[in-house]
Amino acid sequence: MTTIPATPMIAAAPAEVSVETPAARLVRKFVANRLALGGLIVFVLVALAAILAPLIAPQNPYDLAVLDIMDGSLPPGELSGDGKPFLLGTDEQGRDMLSAILYGLRISIGVGVGSTVIALTIGLALGLFAAYSGGWRDALVMRLVDLQLGFPPILIALILLAILGRGVDKVMIALVALQWAYYARTVRGNALVERRKEYIEAARCLGLPYSRIVFGHLMPNCLPPLIVVATMQVAHAIALEATLSFLGVGVPVTEPSLGMLIANGFDFMMSGRYWVSFFPGVTLLITVVSINLVGDHLRDILNPRLQK
Amino acid sequence: MGYVINRLFQGLMVIAVMAVLVFIGVYAIGNPVDMLISPEADQAEITATIARMGLDKPLWEQFLAFLNGALHGDLGTSFIYNEPAVRLILDRFPATLELALAAVLMAVVVGIPLGVIAGLKPNGIAGRSIMTISILGFSLPTFWVGMMLMMIFAVNLGWLPSTGRGQTGSLFGIEWSFLTGDGLAHLLLPAVNLALFKTSLVIRLARAGTREVISQDYIKFARAKGLSEPRVILVHLMKNMMIPVVTVLGLEFGSVVAFAVVTETVFAWPGIGKLLISSIVHLDRPVIVAYLMLTVMLFVTINFIVDLIYAALDPRVRRKESA
C-alpha cells in the first residue's frame, strides 16, 4: 500500500491495452522531453553539490582561521597567497566564493525542500480532513485557504517575519504558512472527486476502517497533482527565501543562503566587482530554472485533460 | 443589489478578520512594549507610554481601542519620522502606484502579442522559444534581475540613472515621475524589472486563451466567411481572449503593488515598499501595522470592483449567488 496505485490513469484510458506499467509510461513520457530531462539532471547535480559541500568545497568559508584578508576581493581565476586558484574569485574578507556558494546552496535547498515537505504534510492532512468530513469543518478550512490565497505570498511572508524576526527556523515557518493552503486546496478538490469513485465505494462495502480508506486508498490517488504543485513550490520557496534574505528579513548573516550572498555583493557590484553577486545569482537561477522545467513537464504529462 | 451587498459584506468581513490577525500578531504574540515603544525610550517614558496606550488594560479593551483608532484613520505614530503612520504611507503611495501601473502596462504590451503568437503556433520554433522564455521569466529572481539591469544599463553603459525617482511633475497636486523626461528615464529600469514576472504570466494566459478560442466555431465561421487572417486574429480572437487576461490582471494588480517591495529596495524607489522594509529593519511597528491595514483594504477594494465588473458582464454570476 506504500506504492501509488495509478488508478486514475488506467481509468482515463480504458481502451488502451498495454503491457507497460503506469510508472514505466510516466518515465518514458518524461524522458521524451529533453529539456525536462536536462532540468532533472542539472537539479540532481546541484543537489549533490549542496549535500557534498563539506567534501568538495576548496575551503570551509565560515572557518575564520582559513581566511586570509590578503586574498580579499580577488577576481575569478586569481591565485591565493599559497598558490591555490580561486575559481570564482573572493569576497572582501578573502572568502572563496565557490565554497561560499556551495555552502549557501545547502541552506537555500534545505529551506526550500524542508518547508515544502512540512507544508505538504499539513496541507495534505487538512485537505483530506476537509473533503472527508465536509460541513462546517470543510467550510472553515476552505475560508482560511481563500483568505490566505487572496494575498500575495511575499506580503504574508513579510508580515510573519516582521512579527517573528530573522532566522532560518522563522523563514521556514513563514514558507510553511504560505504553502500549506495550495496543497490543502489541491488535495480537497481531488479527494472530493476520488471519494465518489467505485474503488472507494468498494472499500467501504468491504467494511474497511475509516483510516484505512482515507490513508490507504484515497490519499495515494490524490498524490499525482500534488507532486506537480510541490515541485513548482520548491522552486518558489527557494526564490522567495532568497528574496527575503536579500531584503534583510530572512536568514541571519551567520547562515548565509544564496540570497544573502547576493545581497552582500550588491555594494561591490557598483564598483565593478561583479563576481561577489553574479555567481551566487547564476547558481540560484540554475537551481530554480531546472526545478521549474521538471515541474512544467510533469504537469503536462500528469494532467489527464491533456492526454489523448 | 443583493449581490452587491453580499460582496460588500464579505469584503468587510475580510478586513475585520485581518484586523484581528494583525492585532493578535502585534499585541499578543510579540511583546507590545518592545514593538510599540521605541527601543531608545527610558523607563519613565516606557511607563508613560504603557499608560497612555492602555497596555495595562485587558486585551479586549485594547482591541476596541485599536479598532476605534483604525476606524478614525489613526494607526499610530511612526517612531522614526514622528509623523502619523497613515500619512507617511499615503505620501509615498503615488510613487508605488506609478511604478505598478507602468509595470502592468509593459506586461500587457509585451505579453499579449507574444502569447498570441505562442498560442497560434504552439509547436513552432517561435512558440516553443516564447514558452521557454516565459519559464525563465518565472524563475529569474526579481531582485537579481534588477541588480543586473542596474549594473549593465546604469553602471557599465551609463545610459540610464540607477536610483531614485528623478525630476517629477505635478498633476492633481501629486508629484509624478512620468511627466518629465528625467523622471521617465528613472522609471524605465524599475518598471521593466517589476514587469518581468507579470509578462510571463500574461504570455501564459494569452497563449491558453488563444488555444481555447481558436478552436471555437465562431472562429471557423469567420474564416469560412472569407475574412482575412489578420482580421480574424485581431478582432474575433483578441476580443474573446482578453476577458480572462483582464480579469487576472485586475486581481494581480494588488500583488504587483506588494511585489514592488523588492524593486523599490533595489532601485531605491521612494514608495511604500521601501518604507515597509526600512520600518521592519528599524522595528517601526506602527508603520508596519498601517501598511498592512491599508494594503488589506486595497486588496478588498480591488476584489470587490473586479467582482462587480464580472457580475455586470456575466448575469449568470449574479443569479448563482442570489439563488
Chai-1 contact restraints between the chains, C-beta under 6 A:
chainA,res_idxA,chainB,res_idxB,connection_type,confidence,min_distance_angstrom,max_distance_angstrom,comment,restraint_id
A,P152,B,S255,contact,1.0,0.0,6.0,A-B,restraint_1
A,P152,B,A258,contact,1.0,0.0,6.0,A-B,restraint_2
A,I154,B,A258,contact,1.0,0.0,6.0,A-B,restraint_3
A,I154,B,F259,contact,1.0,0.0,6.0,A-B,restraint_4
A,L155,B,A258,contact,1.0,0.0,6.0,A-B,restraint_5
A,A162,B,I280,contact,1.0,0.0,6.0,A-B,restraint_6
A,A162,B,I288,contact,1.0,0.0,6.0,A-B,restraint_7
A,I163,B,G25,contact,1.0,0.0,6.0,A-B,restraint_8
A,I163,B,I29,contact,1.0,0.0,6.0,A-B,restraint_9
A,I163,B,G30,contact,1.0,0.0,6.0,A-B,restraint_10
A,A239,B,P141,contact,1.0,0.0,6.0,A-B,restraint_11
A,A242,B,P141,contact,1.0,0.0,6.0,A-B,restraint_12
A,T243,B,F143,contact,1.0,0.0,6.0,A-B,restraint_13
A,T243,B,V262,contact,1.0,0.0,6.0,A-B,restraint_14
A,F246,B,F143,contact,1.0,0.0,6.0,A-B,restraint_15
A,L247,B,T265,contact,1.0,0.0,6.0,A-B,restraint_16
A,L247,B,I277,contact,1.0,0.0,6.0,A-B,restraint_17
A,G248,B,V281,contact,1.0,0.0,6.0,A-B,restraint_18
A,V249,B,I280,contact,1.0,0.0,6.0,A-B,restraint_19
A,I262,B,W144,contact,1.0,0.0,6.0,A-B,restraint_20
A,M269,B,M151,contact,1.0,0.0,6.0,A-B,restraint_21
A,M270,B,V155,contact,1.0,0.0,6.0,A-B,restraint_22
A,G281,B,W144,contact,1.0,0.0,6.0,A-B,restraint_23
A,L284,B,P141,contact,1.0,0.0,6.0,A-B,restraint_24
A,V288,B,S139,contact,1.0,0.0,6.0,A-B,restraint_25
A,V289,B,S139,contact,1.0,0.0,6.0,A-B,restraint_26
A,N292,B,I135,contact,1.0,0.0,6.0,A-B,restraint_27
A,N292,B,S139,contact,1.0,0.0,6.0,A-B,restraint_28
